[in-house]
Structure formats: C-alpha cells, structure tokens
Amino acid sequence: MVVGLGNPGREYVDTRHNAGFRLIDLLAETLGIEVKKRKFGASLGQGEFAGKKLILLKPMRYMNCSGQVVATAVGFYRLALGDLLVISDDLALEPGRIKIRTRGSAGGHNGLADVIEKLGTEDVSRLRIGIGQCGSEAAEDYVLDGPSEAERPLLDEAISRAREAVLCWVQQGIEAAMNNFN
C-alpha cells in the first residue's frame, strides 16, 4: 500500500504540502488505477503492478489527522509494515530532492508523526519529497502555499522521480529503491 499524505479540498490541491497526493495521482494515472473508492476516511484504488496487488490511498482527513486512516487500512488489509510506504513533503530537503528511509522520526512533519503514533512504531518506510526551507515565512503558511515559479519544475521533477522510486519499491523492495534513488 502506498499512502500519499495531503490535505483534502480544492484550496489545497496545488500546495507544497500536497506533494503526497500529487504522487498518488501520478501513480494512478501511470498504472491505470482509479483512486475514487471511499473507505476508512480515504480515497483509495486497487490494481496490480509487477504481479503484485497495489493499493493507492489518500487520507481525506487533514494532514495532521492521517494516522488513524492509515492504521485502519493497514489493519483491514492485514499488511506487514514492510508492505507500507508513506509519501510526504519535507521542509528539510531542498526542492527537487527525494529521500527514502525504512524508519525514523517524523522530522517535525505532523502528518507523518500522526501515522507513526497510530501505528505505534517508527518502523514505517517513507518517501519524502523536498519542498525546501521556508525562510522567514511561517512554516504553516509556506507549506500551504503553492510553489514559486522557480520551484515548480523542481517539484514536478521530484514527483516524477518519486513515481519511479515507488515502482522500484514495488518491484524490487525498499533496499533497491534506496540504493537507486537516494
């Protein structure tokens, strides 16, 4: 299962914080999976890739309340934590960079923190998409704003690379994805 973190609502569609949703949409388009079914407080779609069942999930609660949705879906599908990949934006990475890890703290990301709390472990694989530092702007305002013209192509490229990383994760596992994309 690949979970993209973001905020529901039209006003958030093109914000930095919705990089996870954008990646799920790109994966859905690439794989021909419709992410329209409503279940667990999420939009989800199911399909196959590389001979494996794949679930794409977008929690439809606000970012900071995504954890229960993810935990409920993981429990319902009886997934091992190794079969879960969470996608989020990251202020600590410059725009255009991606980073994959198998575990760790939330690094100040409230949505990821809620997922970790509800699953009861930091052993959650995640793919972070860099959105850069906010400078003097408040972090909340920065993440809920759209990328600048200079950042937009970098973010688009990062999301495209992240798609390839997710496909590698499905086909070859987390170690291969980290080796090829970090």
Z-matrix of the N, CA and C atoms (Angstrom, degrees):
N
C 1 1.450
C 2 1.523 1 108.51
N 3 1.315 2 115.35 1 132.10
C 4 1.452 3 122.03 2 176.10
C 5 1.520 4 107.08 3 -111.21
N 6 1.333 5 116.36 4 122.47
C 7 1.458 6 122.96 5 -178.39
C 8 1.518 7 109.00 6 -111.38
N 9 1.305 8 116.69 7 123.06
C 10 1.463 9 121.11 8 174.60
C 11 1.512 10 109.38 9 -101.68
N 12 1.328 11 116.83 10 122.88
C 13 1.458 12 120.08 11 178.62
C 14 1.525 13 109.99 12 -85.65
N 15 1.309 14 115.36 13 143.03
C 16 1.455 15 122.22 14 179.35
C 17 1.515 16 109.77 15 -175.09
N 18 1.317 17 115.50 16 -173.94
C 19 1.457 18 121.57 17 176.96
C 20 1.519 19 109.11 18 -114.58
N 21 1.341 20 117.00 19 135.52
C 22 1.460 21 119.49 20 177.50
C 23 1.536 22 110.16 21 -75.49
N 24 1.293 23 116.17 22 156.19
C 25 1.464 24 121.00 23 176.14
C 26 1.516 25 111.81 24 112.33
N 27 1.322 26 114.89 25 143.49
C 28 1.461 27 121.70 26 -177.13
C 29 1.524 28 112.73 27 -59.25
N 30 1.328 29 117.05 28 -34.01
C 31 1.464 30 120.20 29 -176.89
C 32 1.530 31 113.15 30 -67.30
N 33 1.339 32 117.40 31 -14.04
C 34 1.465 33 120.96 32 -177.99
C 35 1.537 34 113.56 33 -106.46
N 36 1.314 35 117.09 34 -4.89
C 37 1.465 36 121.41 35 -171.71
C 38 1.525 37 112.88 36 -50.97
N 39 1.310 38 118.52 37 -48.35
C 40 1.469 39 121.23 38 -172.91
C 41 1.531 40 112.57 39 -104.21
N 42 1.320 41 117.34 40 28.39
C 43 1.464 42 119.86 41 179.93
C 44 1.527 43 110.70 42 -90.81
N 45 1.314 44 114.84 43 161.00
C 46 1.477 45 119.79 44 177.16
C 47 1.531 46 111.00 45 -59.29
N 48 1.335 47 116.12 46 -36.65
C 49 1.458 48 121.95 47 -175.29
C 50 1.533 49 112.46 48 -66.05
N 51 1.322 50 117.96 49 -17.48
C 52 1.459 51 120.56 50 -176.18
C 53 1.526 52 113.18 51 -97.69
N 54 1.312 53 117.04 52 23.66
C 55 1.468 54 120.46 53 177.76
C 56 1.531 55 110.77 54 -58.32
N 57 1.326 56 117.60 55 -36.68
C 58 1.466 57 120.81 56 178.80
C 59 1.515 58 112.32 57 -63.73
N 60 1.323 59 116.84 58 -43.36
C 61 1.465 60 121.16 59 176.90
C 62 1.525 61 110.17 60 -63.44
N 63 1.332 62 116.43 61 -42.40
C 64 1.470 63 119.94 62 -179.47
C 65 1.526 64 110.77 63 -60.97
N 66 1.332 65 117.01 64 -39.60
C 67 1.460 66 120.13 65 179.12
C 68 1.526 67 110.79 66 -66.76
N 69 1.319 68 118.21 67 -42.07
C 70 1.469 69 120.45 68 177.78
C 71 1.530 70 109.43 69 -60.66
N 72 1.335 71 117.20 70 -42.20
C 73 1.466 72 120.17 71 178.78
C 74 1.524 73 111.35 72 -62.09
N 75 1.332 74 117.34 73 -40.78
C 76 1.460 75 121.27 74 179.19
C 77 1.532 76 110.99 75 -67.02
N 78 1.328 77 116.94 76 -42.03
C 79 1.467 78 120.38 77 176.39
C 80 1.530 79 110.90 78 -62.31
N 81 1.319 80 116.48 79 -42.50
C 82 1.465 81 120.97 80 179.56
C 83 1.525 82 110.31 81 -60.43
N 84 1.310 83 116.45 82 -43.90
C 85 1.464 84 121.05 83 178.97
C 86 1.533 85 110.52 84 -64.99
N 87 1.310 86 116.84 85 -45.82
C 88 1.472 87 121.94 86 -178.87
C 89 1.525 88 111.46 87 -61.49
N 90 1.321 89 117.16 88 -41.89
C 91 1.462 90 122.21 89 -172.93
C 92 1.526 91 113.79 90 -96.89
N 93 1.325 92 117.22 91 -3.06
C 94 1.457 93 120.42 92 -179.17
C 95 1.514 94 113.36 93 67.60
N 96 1.332 95 116.04 94 35.49
C 97 1.463 96 121.59 95 179.21
C 98 1.528 97 108.50 96 -106.03
N 99 1.318 98 117.37 97 124.38
C 100 1.462 99 120.96 98 176.63
C 101 1.520 100 109.20 99 -83.56
N 102 1.324 101 116.08 100 122.95
C 103 1.470 102 121.73 101 179.11
C 104 1.525 103 106.72 102 -102.67
N 105 1.342 104 114.25 103 77.09
C 106 1.467 105 119.74 104 -175.13
C 107 1.520 106 113.73 105 -130.14
N 108 1.326 107 116.86 106 -19.42
C 109 1.461 108 120.11 107 -177.91
C 110 1.522 109 109.36 108 -65.79
N 111 1.328 110 117.71 109 136.82
C 112 1.459 111 122.58 110 178.06
C 113 1.524 112 108.66 111 -101.41
N 114 1.336 113 114.79 112 120.47
C 115 1.461 114 120.73 113 -179.48
C 116 1.522 115 107.51 114 -160.52
N 117 1.314 116 117.79 115 143.50
C 118 1.471 117 124.36 116 177.12
C 119 1.533 118 112.85 117 63.67
N 120 1.321 119 120.24 118 15.15
C 121 1.463 120 121.42 119 -173.45
C 122 1.519 121 110.98 120 79.33
N 123 1.331 122 116.13 121 28.83
C 124 1.466 123 121.66 122 -177.15
C 125 1.525 124 109.84 123 -140.45
N 126 1.323 125 114.73 124 164.10
C 127 1.461 126 121.92 125 164.65
C 128 1.516 127 105.42 126 -99.66
N 129 1.323 128 116.00 127 132.94
C 130 1.452 129 117.99 128 -179.30
C 131 1.511 130 110.91 129 -142.95
N 132 1.300 131 114.02 130 160.30
C 133 1.449 132 121.93 131 175.24
C 134 1.510 133 108.76 132 -143.46
N 135 1.320 134 115.51 133 151.77
C 136 1.456 135 120.76 134 -179.92
C 137 1.517 136 109.81 135 -127.12
N 138 1.303 137 115.19 136 143.48
C 139 1.454 138 120.73 137 177.93
C 140 1.504 139 109.15 138 -162.51
N 141 1.329 140 115.36 139 -162.50
C 142 1.460 141 120.85 140 178.12
C 143 1.509 142 109.78 141 -131.11
N 144 1.313 143 114.21 142 147.06
C 145 1.458 144 121.37 143 173.17
C 146 1.523 145 107.54 144 -149.57
N 147 1.302 146 116.91 145 132.81
C 148 1.466 147 122.95 146 179.31
C 149 1.526 148 111.27 147 54.82
N 150 1.351 149 116.07 148 37.12
C 151 1.461 150 120.83 149 177.60
C 152 1.517 151 114.42 150 73.81
N 153 1.329 152 116.62 151 12.84
C 154 1.470 153 120.45 152 -179.12
C 155 1.521 154 109.54 153 -121.39
N 156 1.330 155 115.12 154 145.05
C 157 1.449 156 120.47 155 174.42
C 158 1.523 157 107.74 156 -70.93
N 159 1.330 158 116.14 157 135.83
C 160 1.456 159 121.18 158 -177.87
C 161 1.519 160 109.62 159 -130.85
N 162 1.322 161 115.58 160 131.06
C 163 1.460 162 122.30 161 176.64
C 164 1.521 163 107.48 162 -112.87
N 165 1.324 164 116.46 163 127.61
C 166 1.468 165 122.61 164 174.01
C 167 1.514 166 106.63 165 -107.67
N 168 1.334 167 116.93 166 129.25
C 169 1.464 168 120.94 167 -172.75
C 170 1.518 169 111.13 168 -135.14
N 171 1.341 170 115.49 169 133.72
C 172 1.463 171 122.99 170 174.38
C 173 1.535 172 107.83 171 -123.52
N 174 1.344 173 117.98 172 105.82
C 175 1.466 174 119.37 173 177.07
C 176 1.528 175 110.22 174 -58.57
N 177 1.321 176 117.22 175 132.69
C 178 1.461 177 121.55 176 -179.22
C 179 1.524 178 112.01 177 -100.74
N 180 1.313 179 115.00 178 27.20
C 181 1.465 180 121.00 179 169.46
C 182 1.518 181 105.07 180 -107.91
N 183 1.308 182 117.04 181 164.26
C 184 1.458 183 118.11 182 179.13
C 185 1.517 184 110.23 183 -62.21
N 186 1.315 185 114.76 184 151.35
C 187 1.466 186 123.96 185 -173.44
C 188 1.529 187 112.80 186 -40.86
N 189 1.317 188 117.34 187 -49.60
C 190 1.460 189 121.56 188 -173.53
C 191 1.520 190 113.48 189 -71.43
N 192 1.331 191 117.48 190 -5.24
C 193 1.467 192 122.33 191 -179.94
C 194 1.522 193 111.72 192 -120.27
N 195 1.321 194 117.40 193 28.63
C 196 1.466 195 122.48 194 -175.54
C 197 1.522 196 113.46 195 -81.57
N 198 1.315 197 117.40 196 -20.46
C 199 1.457 198 121.59 197 -170.80
C 200 1.515 199 115.36 198 -59.64
N 201 1.331 200 117.86 199 -44.23
C 202 1.459 201 119.93 200 -178.07
C 203 1.516 202 111.22 201 -65.50
N 204 1.331 203 116.82 202 -37.33
C 205 1.465 204 120.88 203 177.21
C 206 1.528 205 109.44 204 -59.94
N 207 1.330 206 116.59 205 -47.70
C 208 1.467 207 121.35 206 -178.72
C 209 1.529 208 109.97 207 -64.67
N 210 1.322 209 117.58 208 -46.57
C 211 1.463 210 120.92 209 -178.82
C 212 1.528 211 111.41 210 -61.70
N 213 1.318 212 117.29 211 -40.25
C 214 1.464 213 121.13 212 179.17
C 215 1.525 214 110.62 213 -64.65
N 216 1.328 215 117.45 214 -44.40
C 217 1.470 216 120.89 215 179.32
C 218 1.524 217 111.08 216 -65.36
N 219 1.324 218 117.51 217 -42.88
C 220 1.470 219 121.08 218 178.21
C 221 1.533 220 109.75 219 -59.64
N 222 1.330 221 116.92 220 -43.83
C 223 1.460 222 120.69 221 178.97
C 224 1.521 223 112.55 222 -66.68
N 225 1.315 224 116.98 223 -43.75
C 226 1.461 225 121.08 224 -178.85
C 227 1.526 226 111.48 225 -60.88
N 228 1.320 227 116.63 226 -44.90
C 229 1.468 228 120.57 227 -179.00
C 230 1.531 229 112.92 228 -86.37
N 231 1.334 230 116.40 229 -0.63
C 232 1.469 231 122.50 230 178.82
C 233 1.525 232 111.31 231 54.02
N 234 1.321 233 114.75 232 48.63
C 235 1.461 234 120.68 233 -178.35
C 236 1.521 235 111.34 234 -84.84
N 237 1.306 236 115.34 235 140.93
C 238 1.460 237 120.27 236 167.50
C 239 1.526 238 106.89 237 -75.43
N 240 1.322 239 117.59 238 152.60
C 241 1.465 240 119.92 239 -179.75
C 242 1.528 241 111.87 240 -59.35
N 243 1.322 242 117.30 241 -27.69
C 244 1.458 243 120.94 242 177.32
C 245 1.517 244 113.62 243 -68.14
N 246 1.321 245 116.53 244 -12.34
C 247 1.468 246 121.67 245 178.58
C 248 1.521 247 112.02 246 -99.94
N 249 1.333 248 116.34 247 15.07
C 250 1.467 249 122.09 248 -179.20
C 251 1.515 250 109.36 249 -121.90
N 252 1.325 251 116.00 250 133.89
C 253 1.457 252 122.21 251 173.73
C 254 1.521 253 107.35 252 -132.25
N 255 1.342 254 116.60 253 123.45
C 256 1.459 255 122.49 254 -178.74
C 257 1.531 256 108.77 255 -105.18
N 258 1.322 257 116.26 256 131.92
C 259 1.462 258 122.73 257 -179.23
C 260 1.522 259 108.75 258 -106.86
N 261 1.340 260 116.34 259 131.07
C 262 1.462 261 119.74 260 177.24
C 263 1.523 262 110.43 261 -145.14
N 264 1.321 263 115.07 262 162.30
C 265 1.457 264 120.98 263 170.91
C 266 1.523 265 107.61 264 -78.55
N 267 1.342 266 117.09 265 164.55
C 268 1.460 267 119.83 266 179.69
C 269 1.521 268 110.77 267 -149.65
N 270 1.335 269 115.32 268 121.42
C 271 1.465 270 122.35 269 177.64
C 272 1.530 271 112.44 270 -68.70
N 273 1.325 272 117.54 271 -26.88
C 274 1.463 273 121.15 272 -175.25
C 275 1.531 274 113.08 273 -78.48
N 276 1.317 275 116.92 274 -12.89
C 277 1.472 276 120.84 275 178.29
C 278 1.518 277 109.17 276 -103.96
N 279 1.326 278 115.52 277 138.31
C 280 1.464 279 118.78 278 178.80
C 281 1.529 280 109.54 279 -67.58
N 282 1.332 281 116.72 280 152.90
C 283 1.469 282 119.90 281 179.83
C 284 1.529 283 110.44 282 -55.45
N 285 1.319 284 115.26 283 134.46
C 286 1.456 285 120.67 284 179.37
C 287 1.515 286 114.56 285 99.85
N 288 1.318 287 118.25 286 -13.73
C 289 1.468 288 121.50 287 179.85
C 290 1.521 289 109.82 288 -96.15
N 291 1.314 290 114.86 289 150.15
C 292 1.465 291 120.66 290 171.59
C 293 1.520 292 107.89 291 -128.52
N 294 1.311 293 115.72 292 157.61
C 295 1.464 294 120.89 293 -179.79
C 296 1.523 295 107.53 294 -148.05
N 297 1.321 296 115.32 295 133.72
C 298 1.468 297 121.59 296 178.72
C 299 1.516 298 108.15 297 -115.95
N 300 1.329 299 115.90 298 134.36
C 301 1.463 300 121.55 299 177.72
C 302 1.519 301 108.91 300 -137.73
N 303 1.324 302 115.01 301 155.77
C 304 1.471 303 120.01 302 178.77
C 305 1.519 304 112.63 303 -92.19
N 306 1.324 305 116.21 304 -16.28
C 307 1.468 306 119.47 305 -178.12
C 308 1.508 307 108.98 306 -166.97
N 309 1.319 308 115.48 307 174.84
C 310 1.457 309 120.90 308 175.57
C 311 1.512 310 111.42 309 137.40
N 312 1.306 311 114.16 310 179.37
C 313 1.461 312 119.89 311 179.89
C 314 1.522 313 109.05 312 -75.15
N 315 1.310 314 115.04 313 174.76
C 316 1.460 315 120.72 314 179.19
C 317 1.521 316 111.95 315 -77.08
N 318 1.318 317 117.77 316 -13.79
C 319 1.459 318 120.79 317 178.10
C 320 1.512 319 113.18 318 60.95
N 321 1.326 320 116.99 319 31.57
C 322 1.460 321 120.96 320 178.69
C 323 1.526 322 114.15 321 86.13
N 324 1.318 323 118.75 322 0.12
C 325 1.469 324 122.07 323 179.47
C 326 1.527 325 108.46 324 -87.14
N 327 1.325 326 116.93 325 112.66
C 328 1.465 327 121.01 326 -173.83
C 329 1.526 328 113.45 327 -65.76
N 330 1.322 329 118.14 328 -34.74
C 331 1.461 330 120.37 329 177.91
C 332 1.514 331 111.16 330 -65.93
N 333 1.311 332 116.60 331 -46.37
C 334 1.459 333 121.49 332 177.62
C 335 1.533 334 110.59 333 -64.66
N 336 1.327 335 116.79 334 -37.81
C 337 1.470 336 121.03 335 177.43
C 338 1.527 337 110.68 336 -60.30
N 339 1.330 338 116.93 337 -40.04
C 340 1.460 339 120.10 338 179.99
C 341 1.531 340 110.54 339 -68.48
N 342 1.325 341 117.68 340 -38.69
C 343 1.464 342 120.69 341 176.92
C 344 1.528 343 109.87 342 -62.45
N 345 1.322 344 116.93 343 -47.25
C 346 1.464 345 121.61 344 179.66
C 347 1.530 346 110.41 345 -60.38
N 348 1.322 347 116.62 346 -44.17
C 349 1.466 348 120.13 347 179.66
C 350 1.525 349 111.58 348 -62.39
N 351 1.317 350 117.49 349 -46.68
C 352 1.475 351 120.50 350 -176.02
C 353 1.531 352 112.04 351 -71.24
N 354 1.325 353 117.21 352 -29.71
C 355 1.466 354 119.50 353 176.31
C 356 1.524 355 111.45 354 -83.34
N 357 1.331 356 117.11 355 -17.12
C 358 1.454 357 121.71 356 176.86
C 359 1.511 358 114.67 357 76.36
N 360 1.339 359 117.18 358 22.19
C 361 1.463 360 120.33 359 -178.85
C 362 1.525 361 110.83 360 -159.62
N 363 1.328 362 115.09 361 151.15
C 364 1.463 363 120.72 362 172.85
C 365 1.528 364 111.07 363 -89.56
N 366 1.334 365 117.14 364 -0.36
C 367 1.464 366 122.15 365 179.75
C 368 1.530 367 110.45 366 -81.10
N 369 1.315 368 115.12 367 57.96
C 370 1.457 369 122.72 368 -179.17
C 371 1.527 370 107.11 369 -118.87
N 372 1.337 371 116.71 370 117.39
C 373 1.457 372 119.77 371 177.43
C 374 1.521 373 108.78 372 -67.44
N 375 1.341 374 114.10 373 138.99
C 376 1.457 375 118.38 374 -179.10
C 377 1.511 376 110.54 375 -143.05
N 378 1.314 377 114.24 376 150.10
C 379 1.449 378 122.21 377 174.06
C 380 1.523 379 105.91 378 -119.52
N 381 1.322 380 115.74 379 119.13
C 382 1.465 381 121.07 380 -176.78
C 383 1.526 382 109.29 381 -104.64
N 384 1.307 383 115.50 382 136.14
C 385 1.459 384 122.52 383 179.42
C 386 1.523 385 107.91 384 -109.87
N 387 1.328 386 116.25 385 119.23
C 388 1.456 387 121.16 386 -175.83
C 389 1.520 388 113.21 387 -68.03
N 390 1.327 389 115.10 388 131.77
C 391 1.467 390 121.44 389 175.23
C 392 1.525 391 110.94 390 -119.48
N 393 1.329 392 117.51 391 -3.48
C 394 1.459 393 121.53 392 175.36
C 395 1.513 394 114.41 393 84.31
N 396 1.324 395 113.70 394 171.57
C 397 1.461 396 122.37 395 -178.64
C 398 1.530 397 110.98 396 -78.75
N 399 1.312 398 115.98 397 152.87
C 400 1.455 399 120.90 398 -176.85
C 401 1.521 400 113.44 399 -93.51
N 402 1.327 401 118.74 400 -3.00
C 403 1.460 402 120.33 401 179.74
C 404 1.513 403 111.34 402 60.73
N 405 1.331 404 116.33 403 -130.16
C 406 1.465 405 120.25 404 -177.32
C 407 1.524 406 112.82 405 -83.33
N 408 1.326 407 117.03 406 -13.22
C 409 1.465 408 121.82 407 180.00
C 410 1.530 409 109.54 408 -71.84
N 411 1.320 410 117.18 409 143.86
C 412 1.463 411 120.94 410 176.18
C 413 1.527 412 108.82 411 -61.36
N 414 1.325 413 116.48 412 139.08
C 415 1.468 414 121.67 413 -176.84
C 416 1.530 415 111.37 414 -55.42
N 417 1.321 416 117.68 415 -42.78
C 418 1.467 417 120.54 416 -178.91
C 419 1.528 418 111.14 417 -61.50
N 420 1.328 419 117.01 418 -42.87
C 421 1.462 420 120.14 419 178.23
C 422 1.521 421 110.96 420 -65.96
N 423 1.320 422 116.93 421 -40.91
C 424 1.459 423 122.32 422 -178.19
C 425 1.530 424 111.49 423 -62.41
N 426 1.329 425 117.39 424 -49.40
C 427 1.463 426 119.87 425 -176.25
C 428 1.528 427 111.88 426 -69.20
N 429 1.326 428 116.80 427 -27.36
C 430 1.470 429 120.53 428 -179.12
C 431 1.522 430 112.50 429 -91.07
N 432 1.322 431 117.11 430 8.50
C 433 1.459 432 122.92 431 176.40
C 434 1.529 433 108.23 432 -103.68
N 435 1.319 434 116.74 433 159.55
C 436 1.460 435 120.97 434 176.04
C 437 1.517 436 110.14 435 -76.15
N 438 1.316 437 117.44 436 156.51
C 439 1.464 438 120.28 437 178.08
C 440 1.532 439 110.24 438 -67.03
N 441 1.324 440 115.78 439 152.63
C 442 1.467 441 120.57 440 176.64
C 443 1.529 442 108.93 441 -69.28
N 444 1.314 443 116.32 442 168.47
C 445 1.470 444 120.47 443 178.04
C 446 1.528 445 111.14 444 -59.68
N 447 1.329 446 116.95 445 -36.37
C 448 1.462 447 121.04 446 179.21
C 449 1.532 448 111.31 447 -70.69
N 450 1.338 449 116.70 448 -34.80
C 451 1.463 450 121.11 449 -178.30
C 452 1.526 451 113.04 450 -79.24
N 453 1.313 452 117.34 451 -30.05
C 454 1.468 453 121.35 452 -172.62
C 455 1.538 454 112.74 453 -53.63
N 456 1.351 455 120.11 454 -50.75
C 457 1.469 456 118.00 455 179.79
C 458 1.529 457 112.86 456 -64.71
N 459 1.334 458 117.09 457 -31.65
C 460 1.465 459 120.39 458 177.87
C 461 1.525 460 110.46 459 -67.10
N 462 1.331 461 116.38 460 -42.81
C 463 1.461 462 120.58 461 179.07
C 464 1.528 463 110.77 462 -67.38
N 465 1.330 464 116.95 463 -40.61
C 466 1.463 465 120.26 464 177.27
C 467 1.523 466 110.95 465 -60.57
N 468 1.336 467 116.60 466 -43.00
C 469 1.466 468 121.22 467 179.03
C 470 1.534 469 110.64 468 -65.42
N 471 1.320 470 116.80 469 -40.47
C 472 1.469 471 120.35 470 178.92
C 473 1.526 472 110.72 471 -63.09
N 474 1.310 473 117.03 472 -40.71
C 475 1.467 474 120.47 473 179.97
C 476 1.528 475 109.96 474 -67.62
N 477 1.316 476 116.82 475 -37.30
C 478 1.470 477 120.48 476 176.08
C 479 1.538 478 110.88 477 -64.53
N 480 1.331 479 117.23 478 -44.61
C 481 1.470 480 121.07 479 176.64
C 482 1.528 481 110.94 480 -64.22
N 483 1.327 482 115.92 481 -38.35
C 484 1.460 483 120.29 482 178.85
C 485 1.528 484 110.55 483 -63.17
N 486 1.335 485 117.25 484 -37.69
C 487 1.468 486 119.90 485 175.74
C 488 1.531 487 109.96 486 -57.99
N 489 1.330 488 116.67 487 -46.48
C 490 1.452 489 120.40 488 179.62
C 491 1.532 490 111.07 489 -63.62
N 492 1.316 491 116.78 490 -36.46
C 493 1.466 492 120.93 491 177.67
C 494 1.526 493 111.31 492 -64.96
N 495 1.323 494 116.74 493 -41.38
C 496 1.468 495 120.20 494 178.57
C 497 1.529 496 109.97 495 -64.93
N 498 1.314 497 116.98 496 -43.77
C 499 1.469 498 119.83 497 179.08
C 500 1.526 499 110.57 498 -62.26
N 501 1.319 500 117.43 499 -38.00
C 502 1.467 501 122.00 500 175.31
C 503 1.530 502 109.89 501 -64.01
N 504 1.329 503 116.99 502 -43.07
C 505 1.468 504 121.82 503 178.51
C 506 1.522 505 110.40 504 -57.73
N 507 1.332 506 116.92 505 -45.17
C 508 1.464 507 120.52 506 -179.54
C 509 1.527 508 110.45 507 -64.03
N 510 1.335 509 116.42 508 -44.70
C 511 1.466 510 120.89 509 -175.47
C 512 1.525 511 113.51 510 -75.26
N 513 1.353 512 116.04 511 -44.24
C 514 1.458 513 119.71 512 -167.83
C 515 1.525 514 115.08 513 -120.26
N 516 1.316 515 117.64 514 -9.28
C 517 1.454 516 120.47 515 178.72
C 518 1.521 517 113.42 516 100.28
N 519 1.320 518 114.50 517 171.37
C 520 1.468 519 121.78 518 -173.43
C 521 1.527 520 112.46 519 -66.78
N 522 1.326 521 117.69 520 -38.69
C 523 1.475 522 119.95 521 -178.40
C 524 1.524 523 110.81 522 -61.97
N 525 1.329 524 116.47 523 -45.08
C 526 1.468 525 120.27 524 178.26
C 527 1.524 526 110.78 525 -62.81
N 528 1.310 527 116.76 526 -41.61
C 529 1.468 528 120.35 527 179.71
C 530 1.534 529 110.31 528 -63.15
N 531 1.332 530 116.84 529 -42.53
C 532 1.468 531 119.48 530 178.63
C 533 1.522 532 110.52 531 -65.33
N 534 1.321 533 118.17 532 -44.17
C 535 1.460 534 121.90 533 -179.32
C 536 1.520 535 112.59 534 -63.25
N 537 1.315 536 116.82 535 -36.61
C 538 1.463 537 120.44 536 -175.82
C 539 1.524 538 114.63 537 -87.85
N 540 1.336 539 117.85 538 -22.17
C 541 1.472 540 119.11 539 -171.44
C 542 1.522 541 115.21 540 -122.69
N 543 1.324 542 120.02 541 -10.51
C 544 1.465 543 120.53 542 177.41
C 545 1.519 544 109.96 543 -83.64
